[in-house]
Amino acid sequence: MVLLVWFALANSTSVTVDYFGYHAHSRVITVIAVSALLGAIGGFLIGWRGRQRGGGSRRR
């Protein structure tokens, strides 16, 4: 918990994010957290779709 608070305080600098013509001002920690969340959701959905198609089971 202490490391998480330290990490958030160390990355509290404001940055400009440009994404396909959309400009936003946000703190670095927010950009990192949103990117990690979107990556986790994307990874879950890709893995879930693979399991739905039967690609996740390995038989010997």
C-alpha positions as CSV (number, residue, x, y, z in Angstrom):
1,M,0.0,0.0,0.0
2,V,2.9,2.4,0.8
3,L,4.5,1.7,-2.6
4,L,1.2,2.4,-4.4
5,V,0.9,5.8,-2.6
6,W,4.5,6.6,-3.4
7,F,4.1,5.6,-7.0
8,A,1.0,7.8,-7.3
9,L,2.7,10.8,-5.7
10,A,5.8,10.3,-7.9
11,N,3.7,10.3,-11.1
12,S,1.4,13.2,-10.3
13,T,2.8,15.4,-13.1
14,S,0.2,16.7,-15.5
15,V,0.6,15.6,-19.1
16,T,-1.3,16.2,-22.4
17,V,-2.7,13.1,-24.0
18,D,-3.3,13.2,-27.8
19,Y,-5.4,10.3,-29.1
20,F,-6.8,10.5,-32.7
21,G,-7.3,14.2,-32.5
22,Y,-8.7,14.2,-28.9
23,H,-6.6,16.2,-26.5
24,A,-6.8,15.7,-22.7
25,H,-4.9,16.9,-19.7
26,S,-4.4,14.3,-17.1
27,R,-1.9,13.1,-14.4
28,V,0.6,10.4,-15.4
29,I,-0.8,8.0,-12.8
30,T,-4.3,8.3,-14.3
31,V,-2.9,7.6,-17.8
32,I,-1.0,4.5,-16.5
33,A,-4.1,3.2,-14.6
34,V,-6.5,3.7,-17.5
35,S,-4.0,2.0,-19.9
36,A,-3.5,-0.9,-17.6
37,L,-7.3,-1.3,-17.1
38,L,-8.0,-1.2,-20.9
39,G,-5.1,-3.7,-21.5
40,A,-6.5,-6.1,-18.8
41,I,-10.0,-5.9,-20.3
42,G,-8.7,-6.4,-23.8
43,G,-6.6,-9.4,-22.7
44,F,-9.5,-10.9,-20.9
45,L,-11.8,-10.5,-23.9
46,I,-9.3,-12.1,-26.3
47,G,-8.7,-15.0,-23.9
48,W,-12.4,-15.4,-23.3
49,R,-13.1,-15.5,-27.0
50,G,-10.4,-18.1,-27.6
51,R,-11.9,-20.3,-24.9
52,Q,-15.4,-19.9,-26.5
53,R,-14.0,-21.2,-29.8
54,G,-12.3,-24.2,-28.1
55,G,-8.8,-22.9,-28.7
56,G,-8.0,-22.8,-25.0
57,S,-8.2,-26.6,-24.4
58,R,-5.0,-28.7,-24.9
59,R,-5.4,-32.4,-25.3
60,R,-2.7,-35.0,-25.5
